[in-house]
Amino acid sequence: MSNPALCVLTGASGGLGHAMANALAKEGFRLLLVGRNEIKLKQLNNQLGSLHGHLVADLTTEQGRHDLVSLAEQLGGADVLINNAGVNAFTAFCEQSTLDISKTLEVNLLVPMLITHAFLPQMRNKSHAKLVNVGSAFGSIGFPYHSSYCASKFGLRGFTEALKRELSDQALEVLYIAPRATDTDINGRTERAINSALGNQMDSPDKVAQLLIKQLKTGESRNVIGFPEKLFVKLNGLFPSLIDSAIAKKLIVMKRVLNELN
């Protein structure tokens, strides 16, 4: 009997990664869970059972990426790669440190590109392999106080689209999922206060995980989660000045909330 398909999931120790891991395990995938938090990874791995494995690795380093690719190869090669790891910070661009700007672009954009590049040789030999890059609604809509984050996610969306078209004559499927605000630790006190004041919805990690499973089954290449975010993405592409005006009104509310928090 052949082994179940192997799914490599980065950012598995975070809230969204935890939900994705549970959903993927229920679908019968073998999981290789990757993250930096050894305690959380071990707890998740123990919860899911002995079929799965985990690796504590810093994927911003060449050694970390090498260790991940080598372990996946030993396990039979990745059938699914989900680039989920990411960072975010609600900060005025002029107040963000150069180190944080670099880190955001590295973790959210460069690392997924390098991991994908490293995994392509083993995945292109699979008949039903899938690559999933986890982006954001802010990968299509520039939003105040998220300049670096938006830049990284715009880049990830562009990379995913270009690679999908480059590999369109091959078996490997390239997918992009773009959640809106999610109820995890990546959204702190400030972000939650802003979302509440603006009336923005926050999705549960389980909801996003279930939509990921659905996308893996249907092969839908692009999936922006939530309304009105999905509408704003389309309008921003067609009539960006219209969205400029709408966000200018939101900026007034955002600044008011920030003043109250400070």
Secondary structure as the mmCIF struct_conf table of DSSP 4:
data_model
#
loop_
_struct_conf.conf_type_id
_struct_conf.id
_struct_conf.beg_label_comp_id
_struct_conf.beg_label_asym_id
_struct_conf.beg_label_seq_id
_struct_conf.end_label_comp_id
_struct_conf.end_label_asym_id
_struct_conf.end_label_seq_id
HELX_LH_PP_P HELX_LH_PP_P1 SER A 2 ALA A 5
STRN STRN1 LEU A 6 LEU A 9
TURN_TY1_P TURN_TY1_P1 THR A 10 SER A 13
BEND BEND1 GLY A 14 GLY A 14
HELX_RH_AL_P HELX_RH_AL_P1 GLY A 15 LYS A 26
TURN_TY1_P TURN_TY1_P2 GLU A 27 GLY A 28
STRN STRN2 ARG A 30 GLY A 35
BEND BEND2 ARG A 36 ARG A 36
HELX_RH_AL_P HELX_RH_AL_P2 GLU A 38 LEU A 48
TURN_TY1_P TURN_TY1_P3 SER A 50 LEU A 51
STRN STRN3 GLY A 53 VAL A 56
TURN_TY1_P TURN_TY1_P4 LEU A 59 THR A 60
BEND BEND3 THR A 61 THR A 61
HELX_RH_AL_P HELX_RH_AL_P3 GLU A 62 GLN A 74
TURN_TY1_P TURN_TY1_P5 LEU A 75 GLY A 76
BEND BEND4 ASP A 79 ASP A 79
STRN STRN4 VAL A 80 ASN A 83
HELX_RH_3T_P HELX_RH_3T_P1 PHE A 93 GLU A 95
BEND BEND5 GLN A 96 GLN A 96
HELX_RH_AL_P HELX_RH_AL_P4 THR A 98 LEU A 105
HELX_RH_PI_P HELX_RH_PI_P1 GLU A 106 LEU A 110
HELX_RH_AL_P HELX_RH_AL_P5 VAL A 111 MET A 123
TURN_TY1_P TURN_TY1_P6 ARG A 124 ASN A 125
BEND BEND6 SER A 127 HIS A 128
STRN STRN5 LYS A 130 VAL A 134
HELX_RH_3T_P HELX_RH_3T_P2 ALA A 137 GLY A 139
TURN_TY1_P TURN_TY1_P7 SER A 140 SER A 140
BEND BEND7 ILE A 141 ILE A 141
TURN_TY1_P TURN_TY1_P8 PRO A 144 TYR A 145
HELX_RH_AL_P HELX_RH_AL_P6 SER A 147 GLU A 166
TURN_TY1_P TURN_TY1_P9 LEU A 167 ASP A 169
BEND BEND8 GLN A 170 ALA A 171
STRN STRN6 GLU A 173 ALA A 178
BEND BEND9 ALA A 181 ALA A 181
STRN STRN7 THR A 182 THR A 182
BEND BEND10 ASP A 183 THR A 184
TURN_TY1_P TURN_TY1_P10 ASP A 185 ILE A 186
BEND BEND11 ASN A 187 ASN A 187
HELX_RH_AL_P HELX_RH_AL_P7 ARG A 189 LEU A 198
TURN_TY1_P TURN_TY1_P11 GLY A 199 GLY A 199
STRN STRN8 ASP A 203 ASP A 203
HELX_RH_AL_P HELX_RH_AL_P8 PRO A 205 THR A 218
BEND BEND12 SER A 221 SER A 221
STRN STRN9 ARG A 222 VAL A 224
BEND BEND13 GLY A 226 GLY A 226
TURN_TY1_P TURN_TY1_P12 PHE A 227 PRO A 228
HELX_RH_AL_P HELX_RH_AL_P9 GLU A 229 LEU A 238
HELX_RH_AL_P HELX_RH_AL_P10 PRO A 240 LEU A 261
#
